């Protein structure tokens, strides 16, 4: 028996991976956080599968269901929204399950920030403007940020930010980022990325809190901050060596040299 941890994607049913869908289609026991994963995904499960909603279930009970399925010889699918590598709270589950001698396999999913960037039709790394993406969040009542990971510390370099689980702290975000990014820095917020109720809000950093409040966005959103967000509005700044004439010339010269031309030209 194996526990398959499956990233179900950001919301749209067809953004679960082919691998995830195939595994889900053969597991006899499925654990799912019903408040985060769309019910339509469960239509991929076997008709006789046992489906357990863990939305209001403590860790001990979740592990108990997995252990019971293991003893019955069932493979288990544990569905998490987005991708397992980000804010999935799987580490504690894995530790408990492995202590029971149960094999665990991870199946990646499409992360929310990737789906949000696609909704925006924005490349998050633009040559000459920004080549780094910092994915983070802010402290909440339930989860503090570790020492050294306050937003002000992380954002000091001015790189493009992808802020998860932070929409309810928009005012705090503006005040923290304003000294580094400036009032006019573009922001883009995507709520419920890839879902039918997806909502996109673009604004200057100074106007972010007001824009989100007016739209009623307080959760399930990704906030991007950075100059790459309006790069397409400045085509004169978009220069990529990848498709440049200089690179094409170098590739041709290198190719000639590889074929045995002693001068490489």
N, C-alpha and C positions, 0 to 999 in steps of 0.2 A: 504494500500500500504506500502511496505517496501523497503528500500534501502539495498541491500546486497553488502557489501564490500568483494570481493573475492580475495584471494591470488592465482594468476594463476600459481605459481611455477616459477622455474628458467629459463625455456625455452622449454624443451621437453614437447610436448602436453600431454603425458600420466602421467606427474607429477602434474597435477592439481588433487586435492583430489576428491574422489567419491562424497562427499557432494557438493563441488563446482560445479562439472559437472552437478549434478542433479538440483541444483538451477538455473544454467545458462540455462539449457534446458527448463525452464518454465517462464523465465523473458521476458516480452514483449519489454522492452527497455534495451539496453546494452551500457554502456560507457566504452571505452577501449583506453588506450594509445597505439596507433598502432605501435609506434616505439619500444616498449618494450615487448609487448605480441604477440606471434606468431599468424598469421592469421588463422592457422589451428584450433586453439581453438574455433574460432567463428563458426565452423561447428557444434558445440554442441548447438548453439542457435536455437530457433524455426525458421522455415522458414520465417515467417512473422514478425520477430522481427525487431525493429528499432535499427540499430547499429550506434553509434556515435563515431568517432575518436577524442579523446581529446588531441592528441599529441601537437598541437599548440594552445590550447584553454586556455584562462585565467580562473581563478577560478570562477569569476562571471558568465561566460557563462556556465561552467560545472554545477554549482548549478541551473542555470535557466532551463537547460534541465531536471534535476532531479525534480524540482518543477513542470514543465509542465507535466511530466509523472505521478507525484503524483496526480495532478488535473484530469488527464485522468483515474485514477484508476489503473495504471500499476505498477507492481513490477519492480524494477530497479536493474540490476547487474552492479556493478562498478568493473572492472577488473584491478588489479594491479599486477605487476611482483613480483615474490618471495613471501614473507610473509608480511602481513600488519604491523607487529610489528617492522620492520626494514626499515628505509629510504623510506617509502611509501608516505609521505606527505599527509596522510589521516586526520590528526588531524584538520587542518583548514577546510577541506571539511565537516567533521562530525559536527563541531561547527556550520557552516552555515546551514546545512541541519536540524539539530535538532531545530535550532531557527525557522524553518518553520513548526515545529510540525510533522516532518516525522520520523518514526521509522527506526532504523538502526540496522542491524545484521552483525557481523563480521564472516567471514569464513576463517580459517587459510590456509596457503599454505606452500609449501616446500621452506625454505629460501635458498638463493644462496650459503651461506657458507656450508650448509649441502650437497647440490648437488656437490659442489666443493670437499669436503672431500671424498665423495663417488667416484668421478672420480679419486682421488688420491689413493683410497683404504687405507685411513689413519684413524685410530682412533685418535681423538684429545685430549683425556684424557687417558693417559697411567699410570697405577700405578707405583709409584717410580720415574717417569720422569716428568709428568705434569698432574695436576688435575684441571686446570683452563683454561678457554678460554675467552679472552677479544676481543669483537667485537667492532670495532671502524672505524674511517675514519680520513682524514686529512682536514685541512682548504682549502677551495677553494675560488675563487672570488665571488661565489654566496652564499656560506654558510661558515661562520666562526665557529670554535669550541668554545664552551662556556669557560669561565675562569675556569682553573683547569683541562681542558680536552685536553690539548696539548699532542701530542703523547709521548713526552719525559716524561711527568708526569705520564701518564697512564702506560707506559711500564717499569717504574722503577723497578717493582717487577720481571720482566723477565718471565712473564707467556706467554703461547702460544697466538699469535695474529692472528686475522682474520681481515684484512684491506680491507674494501670496498671502492669503488670510489676513489682509491688512486694510480692507476697504473701510472698516468701521473706525479706523484711526487716521483718516485722511487729513484732518487738521494737524495732527502731530507730525505726519509725514511731510507736509508742506513746510512747517516751521523748521524741521530738522534738515531738510534738503535745500532750502532756499539759499543759504550761504555758499554752497558749493555749486549748485546747478543754475541758480538765478531764477527770477520770477518768470521769465519768458521761455524757459526750457519746455519743450513739448512733452506732454504725457498722453498716454492712451490706456484706457481701462476697458477690459472685456469681461462682462459678467456672463456666466453660464455659457462659456465658449463651446461652440459646435452644437448646442441644443436649439430647439425651436424658439425658445425665448431669449436667445442670445441678444445682448445689448452692448453697443460700443459707444464710448464717450471719449472724445478727444478734447483736450484743453491745455492751456498754459499751466505750469506748475502752480502759479499763484491762485488760479481759479479751480484747482482740482477739488478741494473740499466742497465748494459750492456746487460744482457740476455733478458730483456724485450724490450729494444730498438732494438736488433737484430731480435726479433720475431715480432716487430711492435705492441706490446701490449700497448695501451694507455688508454683503457676504458673497461667497462663491464668485470671486472676481480676481483677476490678475491685473495689477497696475504696472505699466511700463513707464519708465522715466529715462530720457536720454535724447541726445541730438540725432541719433540714427532715425528717429521716428518721423522726421520731416526731411530726410535726405533726398527723397524723390522730388521734392519741391525745388531742389537746387542741383539740377543735372550737371552743372559745370564743376561740382565738387565730387562727382562720381567717377573715379578713375581706378580701375582694377587692372593690376599687372597681368592677371590670369588671361584676359582676352586682348591684351595690348599688342600693337604691332611689334614693339620691341621684343616681347616674349616669343611671338611667332617667328620672328627673324632668328632669334637665338635657337629655337627648337629646330629650325631648318638647318642652321649651321652645325648644331650638335649632331644632327642626324647624318649629315654629310661626313663629318669627322668620324662617326662610328663606322661608316662603311669603308673606311680606309683612306680617306683623303688626308694626307699628312699635314696639310695646311688648315684643314677644317673649314675651308671656304671655297 
